[in-house]
């Protein structure tokens, strides 16, 4: 089964890697509805930016709920798909907040491949 692939900004990537962000929000657009509704994923691959060597992490996907959340960008409240995140199963090219390396780290244990 293919994973759901999502590009993230650094702030959110670091929060997920640190374990402080347990949901990722995607606006309820036709684009995201096609990717999420009635699709079965077991994991999400997050990438920090668009570089070919960008840090990536694979996280268990535990489903979604529709929510209404406050939004500064949309001046008020906005409906989103709240993607529930489980355990991080793999992190590559990432050495922590704001640092990318060529090393691969797995399962938050600091073990290198």
Secondary structure as UniProt FT lines:
FT   STRAND          4..8
FT   HELIX           10..18
FT   STRAND          23..27
FT   HELIX           30..36
FT   TURN            37..38
FT   STRAND          43..48
FT   TURN            52..53
FT   STRAND          56..71
FT   TURN            72..75
FT   STRAND          76..92
FT   TURN            97..98
FT   STRAND          104..106
FT   TURN            107..110
FT   STRAND          111..112
//
